[in-house]
Amino acid sequence: MTVSAKFMGNFALTLVSIQFGIQPFLTDKYVPKNGITSSIVLIQECIKIVGCALVLLLSGQMSQIACSWTLRSSLQVSLIPAIIYGMQNVLAFYAYLQLDPLIFNLINQSKIIFAAIFLKLILDKTPTLRQIFALSILFVCSLFLAIDAKSNSRKQFDEADRDTTSGLIAVCIASIMSGLAGTLSQKALQAQNEPRNSLLFSIELALYGILFSALRLYAEDWLNIWDGELIATRGFFHQLDYTVLIPVT
């Protein structure tokens, strides 16, 4: 690995770490708690597609990728992870709105534990003793944070606006789904003869996620339940304005 590639890798990792740390606080500030979660997720996926496509166009990679792309390989690699990520994103945004940003961020780290479990179950990759020790510490910390969040929820002045129990359940399920989807993505990508472009993979995940969400919302509207009913009765952009773009972009 060249020095420039190593630098860019570390720089990208730093940016992702900063984004990961501040996003719960931006979501808590700019996303209304009575906004429709599925609408927010769909807006985020659309922005992801546009952003990745622009980078591919500006870098001159779009034509090369378009020539080698096939629907079959795309579905094999991206469809199942996209469905899981789509449900995980809805649960994660719901948890964002129900939990303190710091509590959410720390408990959300438990997805590393589930990723390790699924890596063992699906790819038969056993963590080292040092990794097991670190994961054990993370599990204990997540457990204590969950207990603390539940006990402190009774003392918060905005308890009526937050449902801590539902938020904790949502973030735990989202963490499990994140670990599963990440492992399935790794397995599918490793099965390819050639490395798949990460920007193309992100576009595929977002596109299939949008299609799955559209079908899910249609079914929910037909059953008069959850976000599908809310979007049908109140509108897609209910309680949302342009500031919602700050945390999702």
Accessible surface in RSA format (square Angstrom, percent):
REM  Atomic radii and reference values for relative SASA: ProtOr
REM  Chains: A
REM  Algorithm: Lee & Richards
REM  Probe-radius: 1.40
REM  Slices: 20
REM RES _ NUM      All-atoms   Total-Side   Main-Chain    Non-polar    All polar
REM                ABS   REL    ABS   REL    ABS   REL    ABS   REL    ABS   REL
RES MET A   1   195.42 101.2 104.82  69.4  90.60 215.7 109.05  92.7  86.37 114.4
RES THR A   2    90.92  64.7  81.91  83.0   9.01  21.5  84.72 113.8   6.20   9.4
RES VAL A   3   130.66  86.0 125.74 113.8   4.92  11.8 127.57 110.8   3.09   8.4
RES SER A   4    76.36  64.5  68.48  91.4   7.88  18.2  51.53 109.7  24.84  34.8
RES ALA A   5    50.38  46.3  35.96  55.5  14.43  32.8  43.97  61.9   6.41  17.0
RES LYS A   6   124.28  60.6 122.28  75.0   2.00   4.8  66.19  59.6  58.09  61.9
RES PHE A   7   128.11  64.1 124.02  76.8   4.09  10.6 127.60  77.4   0.52   1.5
RES MET A   8   110.04  57.0 108.42  71.8   1.63   3.9  89.98  76.5  20.07  26.6
RES GLY A   9    42.20  52.0   0.00   N/A  42.20  52.0  35.86  98.4   6.33  14.2
RES ASN A  10    78.56  54.2  76.69  74.1   1.87   4.5  23.19  55.8  55.37  53.5
RES PHE A  11    95.55  47.8  90.81  56.2   4.74  12.3  95.09  57.7   0.46   1.3
RES ALA A  12    49.55  45.6  47.39  73.1   2.15   4.9  49.34  69.5   0.21   0.5
RES LEU A  13   116.98  65.2 113.25  81.0   3.74   9.4 116.28  81.7   0.71   1.9
RES THR A  14    72.03  51.2  67.95  68.9   4.08   9.7  47.40  63.7  24.63  37.2
RES LEU A  15    89.09  49.6  85.31  61.0   3.77   9.5  85.64  60.1   3.45   9.3
RES VAL A  16    89.39  58.8  87.46  79.2   1.93   4.6  89.36  77.6   0.03   0.1
RES SER A  17    65.13  55.0  50.24  67.1  14.89  34.3  36.14  77.0  29.00  40.6
RES ILE A  18    94.58  53.8  88.39  65.9   6.18  14.9  94.54  68.1   0.04   0.1
RES GLN A  19    84.83  47.4  83.25  60.8   1.58   3.8  48.09 102.4  36.74  27.9
RES PHE A  20    62.11  31.1  60.39  37.4   1.72   4.5  60.96  37.0   1.15   3.3
RES GLY A  21    27.10  33.4   0.00   N/A  27.10  33.4  23.96  65.7   3.14   7.0
RES ILE A  22    85.82  48.8  85.82  63.9   0.00   0.0  85.82  61.8   0.00   0.0
RES GLN A  23    22.77  12.7  22.68  16.6   0.10   0.2   3.16   6.7  19.61  14.9
RES PRO A  24     2.36   1.7   1.63   1.5   0.73   2.7   1.63   1.3   0.73   4.5
RES PHE A  25   100.46  50.3  94.38  58.5   6.08  15.8  95.60  58.0   4.86  13.9
RES LEU A  26    49.85  27.8  49.77  35.6   0.08   0.2  49.85  35.0   0.00   0.0
RES THR A  27     0.00   0.0   0.00   0.0   0.00   0.0   0.00   0.0   0.00   0.0
RES ASP A  28    39.50  27.7  30.02  29.9   9.47  22.4   0.42   1.0  39.08  39.0
RES LYS A  29   148.04  72.2 113.60  69.7  34.45  82.0  68.24  61.4  79.81  85.0
RES TYR A  30    61.95  28.9  53.31  30.3   8.64  22.5  25.69  19.3  36.26  44.7
RES VAL A  31     3.63   2.4   0.00   0.0   3.63   8.7   0.61   0.5   3.02   8.2
RES PRO A  32    36.57  26.7  24.58  22.4  11.99  43.6  36.00  29.7   0.57   3.5
RES LYS A  33    73.27  35.7  51.11  31.4  22.16  52.8  32.82  29.5  40.45  43.1
RES ASN A  34    85.44  58.9  71.25  68.9  14.19  34.2  40.41  97.3  45.02  43.5
RES GLY A  35     9.98  12.3   0.00   N/A   9.98  12.3   0.02   0.0   9.96  22.3
RES ILE A  36     2.01   1.1   0.69   0.5   1.32   3.2   2.01   1.4   0.00   0.0
RES THR A  37    13.54   9.6  12.70  12.9   0.84   2.0   2.80   3.8  10.73  16.2
RES SER A  38     0.58   0.5   0.09   0.1   0.49   1.1   0.41   0.9   0.18   0.3
RES SER A  39     0.00   0.0   0.00   0.0   0.00   0.0   0.00   0.0   0.00   0.0
RES ILE A  40     0.10   0.1   0.10   0.1   0.01   0.0   0.10   0.1   0.00   0.0
RES VAL A  41     2.31   1.5   2.31   2.1   0.00   0.0   2.31   2.0   0.00   0.0
RES LEU A  42    18.30  10.2  18.16  13.0   0.14   0.4  18.30  12.9   0.00   0.0
RES ILE A  43    22.26  12.7  19.60  14.6   2.66   6.4  22.18  16.0   0.09   0.2
RES GLN A  44    25.35  14.2  24.59  18.0   0.76   1.8   7.33  15.6  18.02  13.7
RES GLU A  45     9.60   5.5   9.60   7.3   0.00   0.0   3.31   6.4   6.30   5.1
RES CYS A  46    62.90  47.6  61.73  68.8   1.18   2.8  23.51  59.6  39.39  42.5
RES ILE A  47    47.28  26.9  44.12  32.9   3.16   7.6  46.28  33.3   0.99   2.7
RES LYS A  48    75.10  36.6  65.95  40.5   9.15  21.8  44.36  39.9  30.74  32.7
RES ILE A  49    39.16  22.3  39.16  29.2   0.00   0.0  39.16  28.2   0.00   0.0
RES VAL A  50    88.40  58.2  84.92  76.9   3.48   8.4  88.24  76.7   0.16   0.4
RES GLY A  51    31.37  38.7   0.00   N/A  31.37  38.7  30.54  83.8   0.83   1.9
RES CYS A  52    15.65  11.8  13.84  15.4   1.81   4.2   0.93   2.3  14.72  15.9
RES ALA A  53    24.63  22.6  24.63  38.0   0.00   0.0  24.63  34.7   0.00   0.0
RES LEU A  54    93.52  52.1  93.52  66.9   0.00   0.0  93.52  65.7   0.00   0.0
RES VAL A  55    74.68  49.1  72.98  66.1   1.70   4.1  74.25  64.5   0.43   1.2
RES LEU A  56     1.28   0.7   1.28   0.9   0.00   0.0   1.28   0.9   0.00   0.0
RES LEU A  57   105.36  58.7  87.25  62.4  18.10  45.5  87.94  61.8  17.42  46.9
RES LEU A  58   157.17  87.5 122.50  87.6  34.67  87.2 126.64  88.9  30.53  82.2
RES SER A  59    61.41  51.9  24.17  32.3  37.24  85.8  36.34  77.4  25.08  35.1
RES GLY A  60    55.36  68.3   0.00   N/A  55.36  68.3  33.77  92.7  21.59  48.3
RES GLN A  61    62.95  35.2  62.24  45.5   0.71   1.7  21.94  46.7  41.01  31.1
RES MET A  62    56.75  29.4  56.50  37.4   0.25   0.6  37.26  31.7  19.50  25.8
RES SER A  63    79.11  66.8  70.55  94.2   8.55  19.7  52.23 111.2  26.88  37.7
RES GLN A  64   135.74  75.9 127.16  92.9   8.57  20.4  43.89  93.4  91.85  69.7
RES ILE A  65    19.99  11.4  19.31  14.4   0.68   1.6  19.92  14.3   0.08   0.2
RES ALA A  66    65.27  60.0  41.48  64.0  23.79  54.1  47.80  67.3  17.47  46.3
RES CYS A  67   116.04  87.8  77.74  86.7  38.30  90.0  34.58  87.6  81.46  87.8
RES SER A  68    88.73  75.0  59.82  79.8  28.91  66.6  52.13 111.0  36.60  51.3
RES TRP A  69    96.84  38.9  78.43  38.0  18.41  43.2  81.68  43.6  15.16  24.6
RES THR A  70    70.92  50.4  66.78  67.7   4.14   9.9  64.54  86.7   6.38   9.6
RES LEU A  71   102.31  57.0  97.18  69.5   5.13  12.9  97.18  68.2   5.13  13.8
RES ARG A  72   182.97  76.8 176.40  89.9   6.57  15.6  67.37  92.1 115.60  70.1
RES SER A  73    25.22  21.3  24.56  32.8   0.65   1.5  20.48  43.6   4.74   6.6
RES SER A  74     0.00   0.0   0.00   0.0   0.00   0.0   0.00   0.0   0.00   0.0
RES LEU A  75    67.02  37.3  61.23  43.8   5.79  14.5  61.48  43.2   5.54  14.9
RES GLN A  76   113.16  63.3  83.09  60.7  30.07  71.6  42.26  89.9  70.90  53.8
RES VAL A  77     0.84   0.6   0.80   0.7   0.04   0.1   0.80   0.7   0.04   0.1
RES SER A  78     0.00   0.0   0.00   0.0   0.00   0.0   0.00   0.0   0.00   0.0
RES LEU A  79    64.38  35.9  64.38  46.1   0.00   0.0  64.38  45.2   0.00   0.0
RES ILE A  80   106.05  60.4 105.54  78.6   0.52   1.2 105.65  76.1   0.41   1.1
RES PRO A  81     4.27   3.1   4.27   3.9   0.00   0.0   4.27   3.5   0.00   0.0
RES ALA A  82     0.79   0.7   0.00   0.0   0.79   1.8   0.16   0.2   0.63   1.7
RES ILE A  83    48.63  27.7  48.63  36.2   0.00   0.0  48.63  35.0   0.00   0.0
RES ILE A  84    17.65  10.0  17.65  13.1   0.00   0.0  17.65  12.7   0.00   0.0
RES TYR A  85    56.20  26.2  56.20  32.0   0.00   0.0  34.96  26.3  21.24  26.2
RES GLY A  86     5.96   7.3   0.00   N/A   5.96   7.3   5.09  14.0   0.86   1.9
RES MET A  87    64.58  33.4  61.63  40.8   2.96   7.0  35.09  29.8  29.49  39.1
RES GLN A  88    22.50  12.6  22.50  16.4   0.00   0.0   0.00   0.0  22.50  17.1
RES ASN A  89    23.82  16.4  23.30  22.5   0.53   1.3   0.71   1.7  23.12  22.3
RES VAL A  90    25.65  16.9  25.65  23.2   0.00   0.0  25.65  22.3   0.00   0.0
RES LEU A  91    45.53  25.4  45.50  32.5   0.04   0.1  45.53  32.0   0.00   0.0
RES ALA A  92    11.27  10.4  11.27  17.4   0.00   0.0  11.27  15.9   0.00   0.0
RES PHE A  93     4.78   2.4   4.78   3.0   0.00   0.0   4.78   2.9   0.00   0.0
RES TYR A  94    72.54  33.9  72.54  41.3   0.00   0.0  55.51  41.7  17.04  21.0
RES ALA A  95     0.00   0.0   0.00   0.0   0.00   0.0   0.00   0.0   0.00   0.0
RES TYR A  96    25.50  11.9  23.77  13.5   1.72   4.5   3.99   3.0  21.50  26.5
RES LEU A  97     3.33   1.9   3.33   2.4   0.00   0.0   3.33   2.3   0.00   0.0
RES GLN A  98    18.93  10.6  18.35  13.4   0.58   1.4   0.00   0.0  18.93  14.4
RES LEU A  99     3.25   1.8   1.89   1.3   1.36   3.4   3.25   2.3   0.00   0.0
RES ASP A 100    71.13  49.8  65.27  65.0   5.85  13.8  24.53  57.7  46.60  46.5
RES PRO A 101    11.13   8.1  10.01   9.1   1.12   4.1  11.13   9.2   0.00   0.0
RES LEU A 102    96.45  53.7  96.45  69.0   0.00   0.0  96.45  67.7   0.00   0.0
RES ILE A 103    23.98  13.6  23.98  17.9   0.00   0.0  23.98  17.3   0.00   0.0
RES PHE A 104     3.27   1.6   3.27   2.0   0.00   0.0   3.27   2.0   0.00   0.0
RES ASN A 105    15.89  11.0  15.51  15.0   0.39   0.9   5.45  13.1  10.44  10.1
RES LEU A 106    72.56  40.4  70.39  50.4   2.17   5.4  70.46  49.5   2.10   5.7
RES ILE A 107     3.24   1.8   3.24   2.4   0.00   0.0   3.24   2.3   0.00   0.0
RES ASN A 108    11.88   8.2  11.88  11.5   0.00   0.0   0.00   0.0  11.88  11.5
RES GLN A 109    43.65  24.4  43.65  31.9   0.00   0.0  16.85  35.9  26.80  20.3
RES SER A 110    10.61   9.0  10.61  14.2   0.00   0.0   9.20  19.6   1.41   2.0
RES LYS A 111    53.85  26.3  53.34  32.7   0.50   1.2  25.75  23.2  28.10  29.9
RES ILE A 112    84.95  48.3  81.90  61.0   3.04   7.3  84.38  60.8   0.56   1.5
RES ILE A 113    20.60  11.7  20.43  15.2   0.17   0.4  20.43  14.7   0.17   0.5
RES PHE A 114    50.60  25.3  50.60  31.3   0.00   0.0  50.60  30.7   0.00   0.0
RES ALA A 115    30.04  27.6  30.04  46.4   0.00   0.0  30.04  42.3   0.00   0.0
RES ALA A 116    17.48  16.1  13.54  20.9   3.95   9.0  15.95  22.5   1.53   4.1
RES ILE A 117    79.61  45.3  75.38  56.2   4.23  10.2  79.56  57.3   0.05   0.1
RES PHE A 118    34.63  17.3  34.63  21.4   0.00   0.0  34.63  21.0   0.00   0.0
RES LEU A 119    43.80  24.4  43.80  31.3   0.00   0.0  43.80  30.8   0.00   0.0
RES LYS A 120    90.13  44.0  85.15  52.2   4.98  11.9  59.55  53.6  30.58  32.6
RES LEU A 121   129.02  71.9  95.42  68.3  33.60  84.5  98.24  69.0  30.78  82.8
RES ILE A 122    54.33  30.9  28.71  21.4  25.62  61.7  32.72  23.6  21.61  58.6
RES LEU A 123    36.81  20.5  16.22  11.6  20.59  51.8  20.62  14.5  16.19  43.6
RES ASP A 124   106.05  74.3  88.21  87.8  17.84  42.2  30.10  70.8  75.95  75.7
RES LYS A 125    93.03  45.4  86.27  52.9   6.76  16.1  68.33  61.5  24.69  26.3
RES THR A 126    92.96  66.1  64.00  64.9  28.96  69.0  54.10  72.7  38.86  58.7
RES PRO A 127    34.96  25.5  23.83  21.7  11.12  40.4  28.97  23.9   5.99  37.2
RES THR A 128    80.76  57.4  72.65  73.6   8.11  19.3  76.84 103.2   3.92   5.9
RES LEU A 129   154.34  86.0 145.06 103.8   9.28  23.3 145.39 102.1   8.95  24.1
RES ARG A 130   203.43  85.4 193.28  98.5  10.15  24.2  76.62 104.7 126.81  76.9
RES GLN A 131    94.74  53.0  91.78  67.1   2.95   7.0  30.79  65.5  63.95  48.5
RES ILE A 132    75.87  43.2  75.38  56.2   0.49   1.2  75.69  54.5   0.17   0.5
RES PHE A 133   134.18  67.1 130.52  80.8   3.66   9.5 133.99  81.2   0.20   0.6
RES ALA A 134    55.03  50.6  48.11  74.2   6.92  15.7  50.46  71.1   4.57  12.1
RES LEU A 135    29.98  16.7  28.88  20.7   1.11   2.8  29.42  20.7   0.56   1.5
RES SER A 136    55.15  46.6  48.38  64.6   6.77  15.6  33.78  71.9  21.36  29.9
RES ILE A 137    84.45  48.1  82.18  61.2   2.27   5.5  84.19  60.6   0.26   0.7
RES LEU A 138    37.57  20.9  34.91  25.0   2.66   6.7  37.41  26.3   0.16   0.4
RES PHE A 139   113.37  56.7 113.26  70.2   0.11   0.3 113.26  68.7   0.11   0.3
RES VAL A 140    69.24  45.6  69.24  62.7   0.00   0.0  69.24  60.2   0.00   0.0
RES CYS A 141    59.90  45.3  56.56  63.1   3.35   7.9  16.93  42.9  42.98  46.3
RES SER A 142    10.40   8.8   8.89  11.9   1.51   3.5   8.81  18.8   1.58   2.2
RES LEU A 143    88.02  49.0  84.18  60.2   3.85   9.7  87.60  61.5   0.43   1.1
RES PHE A 144   128.41  64.2 126.05  78.1   2.36   6.1 126.29  76.6   2.11   6.0
RES LEU A 145    37.46  20.9  37.01  26.5   0.45   1.1  37.43  26.3   0.03   0.1
RES ALA A 146    23.19  21.3  22.12  34.1   1.07   2.4  22.42  31.6   0.77   2.0
RES ILE A 147   100.80  57.4  96.15  71.6   4.65  11.2  99.97  72.0   0.82   2.2
RES ASP A 148    63.40  44.4  60.30  60.0   3.11   7.3  19.22  45.2  44.19  44.1
RES ALA A 149    10.95  10.1   3.71   5.7   7.24  16.5   8.33  11.7   2.62   6.9
RES LYS A 150    78.76  38.4  78.76  48.3   0.00   0.0  48.26  43.4  30.50  32.5
RES SER A 151    45.95  38.8  41.92  56.0   4.03   9.3  34.35  73.1  11.60  16.3
RES ASN A 152    50.51  34.8  50.51  48.8   0.00   0.0  10.33  24.9  40.18  38.8
RES SER A 153    13.72  11.6  10.15  13.5   3.56   8.2   9.09  19.4   4.62   6.5
RES ARG A 154   156.60  65.8 133.15  67.9  23.45  55.8  55.35  75.6 101.26  61.4
RES LYS A 155   165.10  80.5 130.03  79.8  35.08  83.5  88.18  79.4  76.92  81.9
RES GLN A 156    89.06  49.8  80.32  58.7   8.74  20.8  19.71  42.0  69.35  52.6
RES PHE A 157   194.91  97.5 155.18  96.1  39.73 103.4 166.33 100.8  28.58  81.8
RES ASP A 158    27.20  19.1  23.42  23.3   3.78   8.9  10.79  25.4  16.42  16.4
RES GLU A 159    89.13  51.2  82.79  62.6   6.35  15.1  27.56  53.3  61.57  50.3
RES ALA A 160   107.17  98.5  62.66  96.7  44.51 101.2  74.94 105.5  32.23  85.4
RES ASP A 161    92.38  64.7  75.37  75.0  17.01  40.2  16.86  39.7  75.52  75.3
RES ARG A 162    49.01  20.6  36.47  18.6  12.53  29.8  17.49  23.9  31.51  19.1
RES ASP A 163    65.03  45.5  60.71  60.4   4.32  10.2  23.47  55.2  41.55  41.4
RES THR A 164    16.74  11.9  12.70  12.9   4.04   9.6   3.82   5.1  12.92  19.5
RES THR A 165    56.25  40.0  55.36  56.1   0.89   2.1  52.19  70.1   4.06   6.1
RES SER A 166    35.59  30.1  31.73  42.3   3.86   8.9   9.78  20.8  25.81  36.2
RES GLY A 167     0.00   0.0   0.00   N/A   0.00   0.0   0.00   0.0   0.00   0.0
RES LEU A 168    20.26  11.3  20.14  14.4   0.12   0.3  20.26  14.2   0.00   0.0
RES ILE A 169    98.58  56.1  95.00  70.8   3.58   8.6  98.58  71.0   0.00   0.0
RES ALA A 170     4.69   4.3   3.06   4.7   1.63   3.7   4.55   6.4   0.14   0.4
RES VAL A 171     0.00   0.0   0.00   0.0   0.00   0.0   0.00   0.0   0.00   0.0
RES CYS A 172    51.87  39.2  51.85  57.8   0.02   0.1  16.97  43.0  34.89  37.6
RES ILE A 173    69.23  39.4  69.23  51.6   0.00   0.0  69.23  49.9   0.00   0.0
RES ALA A 174     0.55   0.5   0.44   0.7   0.11   0.2   0.55   0.8   0.00   0.0
RES SER A 175     0.21   0.2   0.00   0.0   0.21   0.5   0.21   0.5   0.00   0.0
RES ILE A 176    66.90  38.1  66.90  49.8   0.00   0.0  66.90  48.2   0.00   0.0
RES MET A 177    39.32  20.4  39.12  25.9   0.20   0.5  39.32  33.4   0.00   0.0
RES SER A 178    18.89  16.0  15.71  21.0   3.18   7.3   0.33   0.7  18.56  26.0
RES GLY A 179     2.61   3.2   0.00   N/A   2.61   3.2   2.61   7.2   0.00   0.0
RES LEU A 180    49.08  27.3  49.08  35.1   0.00   0.0  49.08  34.5   0.00   0.0
RES ALA A 181     0.00   0.0   0.00   0.0   0.00   0.0   0.00   0.0   0.00   0.0
RES GLY A 182    29.23  36.0   0.00   N/A  29.23  36.0  23.46  64.4   5.76  12.9
RES THR A 183     3.06   2.2   0.82   0.8   2.24   5.3   1.02   1.4   2.04   3.1
RES LEU A 184    42.00  23.4  39.35  28.1   2.66   6.7  39.35  27.6   2.66   7.1
RES SER A 185     8.57   7.2   8.57  11.4   0.00   0.0   8.56  18.2   0.01   0.0
RES GLN A 186    57.27  32.0  52.74  38.5   4.54  10.8  22.68  48.3  34.59  26.2
RES LYS A 187   104.18  50.8 101.73  62.4   2.45   5.8  55.43  49.9  48.74  51.9
RES ALA A 188    18.76  17.2  11.04  17.0   7.72  17.6  18.24  25.7   0.52   1.4
RES LEU A 189    54.44  30.3  46.91  33.6   7.53  18.9  47.10  33.1   7.34  19.8
RES GLN A 190   106.51  59.6  73.91  54.0  32.60  77.6  45.19  96.2  61.32  46.5
RES ALA A 191    79.01  72.6  44.09  68.0  34.93  79.4  55.12  77.6  23.89  63.3
RES GLN A 192    48.67  27.2  31.52  23.0  17.15  40.8   3.01   6.4  45.66  34.6
RES ASN A 193   157.66 108.7 117.92 114.0  39.74  95.7  32.41  78.0 125.26 121.1
RES GLU A 194   135.67  77.9 127.93  96.8   7.74  18.4  42.51  82.2  93.16  76.1
RES PRO A 195   134.15  97.8 104.55  95.3  29.60 107.6 113.70  93.9  20.45 127.1
RES ARG A 196    42.88  18.0  18.22   9.3  24.66  58.7   8.41  11.5  34.48  20.9
RES ASN A 197    42.70  29.4  28.87  27.9  13.83  33.3  17.81  42.9  24.88  24.1
RES SER A 198    83.49  70.6  74.73  99.7   8.76  20.2  50.76 108.1  32.73  45.9
RES LEU A 199    44.75  24.9  44.75  32.0   0.00   0.0  44.75  31.4   0.00   0.0
RES LEU A 200    24.76  13.8  24.76  17.7   0.00   0.0  24.76  17.4   0.00   0.0
RES PHE A 201    22.96  11.5  22.96  14.2   0.00   0.0  22.96  13.9   0.00   0.0
RES SER A 202    33.68  28.5  32.91  43.9   0.77   1.8   4.30   9.2  29.37  41.1
RES ILE A 203    27.85  15.9  27.85  20.8   0.00   0.0  27.85  20.1   0.00   0.0
RES GLU A 204     6.56   3.8   6.36   4.8   0.20   0.5   6.56  12.7   0.00   0.0
RES LEU A 205    24.46  13.6  23.21  16.6   1.26   3.2  23.21  16.3   1.26   3.4
RES ALA A 206     0.00   0.0   0.00   0.0   0.00   0.0   0.00   0.0   0.00   0.0
RES LEU A 207    82.64  46.0  82.64  59.1   0.00   0.0  82.64  58.0   0.00   0.0
RES TYR A 208    18.05   8.4  16.28   9.3   1.77   4.6  14.26  10.7   3.79   4.7
RES GLY A 209     2.41   3.0   0.00   N/A   2.41   3.0   2.34   6.4   0.07   0.2
RES ILE A 210    35.31  20.1  35.31  26.3   0.00   0.0  35.31  25.4   0.00   0.0
RES LEU A 211    97.98  54.6  96.58  69.1   1.40   3.5  96.75  67.9   1.22   3.3
RES PHE A 212    50.61  25.3  47.67  29.5   2.94   7.6  49.98  30.3   0.63   1.8
RES SER A 213     3.11   2.6   3.11   4.2   0.00   0.0   0.43   0.9   2.68   3.8
RES ALA A 214    54.49  50.1  44.41  68.5  10.09  22.9  48.88  68.8   5.61  14.9
RES LEU A 215   128.49  71.6 123.79  88.6   4.70  11.8 124.32  87.3   4.17  11.2
RES ARG A 216    47.92  20.1  40.21  20.5   7.72  18.4  37.33  51.0  10.60   6.4
RES LEU A 217    20.58  11.5  19.26  13.8   1.32   3.3  19.59  13.8   0.98   2.7
RES TYR A 218   161.33  75.3 154.94  88.2   6.39  16.6 115.84  87.1  45.49  56.1
RES ALA A 219    45.47  41.8  43.15  66.6   2.31   5.3  45.47  64.0   0.00   0.0
RES GLU A 220    11.15   6.4  11.07   8.4   0.08   0.2   5.65  10.9   5.50   4.5
RES ASP A 221    56.49  39.6  52.61  52.4   3.88   9.2   5.56  13.1  50.93  50.8
RES TRP A 222   191.46  76.8 166.98  80.8  24.48  57.5 144.88  77.2  46.58  75.6
RES LEU A 223    97.93  54.5  78.84  56.4  19.09  48.0  82.54  58.0  15.39  41.4
RES ASN A 224    99.27  68.5  86.99  84.1  12.28  29.6  16.28  39.2  83.00  80.2
RES ILE A 225    55.22  31.4  52.25  38.9   2.97   7.2  55.22  39.8   0.00   0.0
RES TRP A 226   182.47  73.2 165.04  79.9  17.43  40.9 147.55  78.7  34.92  56.7
RES ASP A 227    22.27  15.6  22.27  22.2   0.00   0.0   2.71   6.4  19.57  19.5
RES GLY A 228     2.83   3.5   0.00   N/A   2.83   3.5   1.05   2.9   1.78   4.0
RES GLU A 229    62.79  36.1  62.79  47.5   0.00   0.0   7.60  14.7  55.19  45.1
RES LEU A 230    54.01  30.1  54.01  38.6   0.00   0.0  54.01  37.9   0.00   0.0
RES ILE A 231    32.96  18.8  29.15  21.7   3.80   9.2  29.15  21.0   3.80  10.3
RES ALA A 232    61.80  56.8  20.74  32.0  41.06  93.4  30.74  43.3  31.06  82.3
RES THR A 233   101.64  72.3  63.00  63.9  38.64  92.1  64.03  86.0  37.61  56.9
RES ARG A 234   130.40  54.7 100.63  51.3  29.77  70.9  25.92  35.4 104.48  63.3
RES GLY A 235    30.55  37.7   0.00   N/A  30.55  37.7  29.05  79.7   1.50   3.4
RES PHE A 236    58.98  29.5  51.99  32.2   7.00  18.2  51.99  31.5   7.00  20.0
RES PHE A 237   132.43  66.3 122.04  75.6  10.39  27.0 123.56  74.9   8.87  25.4
RES HIS A 238    43.21  23.6  35.74  24.8   7.46  19.1  28.17  29.0  15.04  17.5
RES GLN A 239    97.53  54.5  68.24  49.9  29.29  69.7  12.39  26.4  85.13  64.6
RES LEU A 240    23.62  13.2   2.19   1.6  21.43  53.9   2.90   2.0  20.72  55.8
RES ASP A 241    85.48  59.9  70.67  70.3  14.80  35.0  38.40  90.4  47.08  47.0
RES TYR A 242   175.86  82.1 162.66  92.5  13.20  34.3 125.07  94.0  50.79  62.6
RES THR A 243    32.57  23.2  32.55  33.0   0.02   0.1  25.86  34.7   6.71  10.1
RES VAL A 244     5.36   3.5   5.36   4.9   0.00   0.0   5.36   4.7   0.00   0.0
RES LEU A 245    77.57  43.2  76.99  55.1   0.59   1.5  77.14  54.2   0.44   1.2
RES ILE A 246    81.57  46.4  64.96  48.4  16.61  40.0  71.31  51.3  10.26  27.8
RES PRO A 247     6.14   4.5   0.00   0.0   6.14  22.3   0.41   0.3   5.73  35.6
RES VAL A 248    10.52   6.9   0.18   0.2  10.33  24.9   0.66   0.6   9.85  26.7
RES THR A 249   114.10  81.2  65.48  66.4  48.62 115.9  79.84 107.2  34.26  51.8
END  Absolute sums over single chains surface
CHAIN  1 A    14632.2      12663.8       1968.3      10193.1       4439.1
END  Absolute sums over all chains
TOTAL         14632.2      12663.8       1968.3      10193.1       4439.1
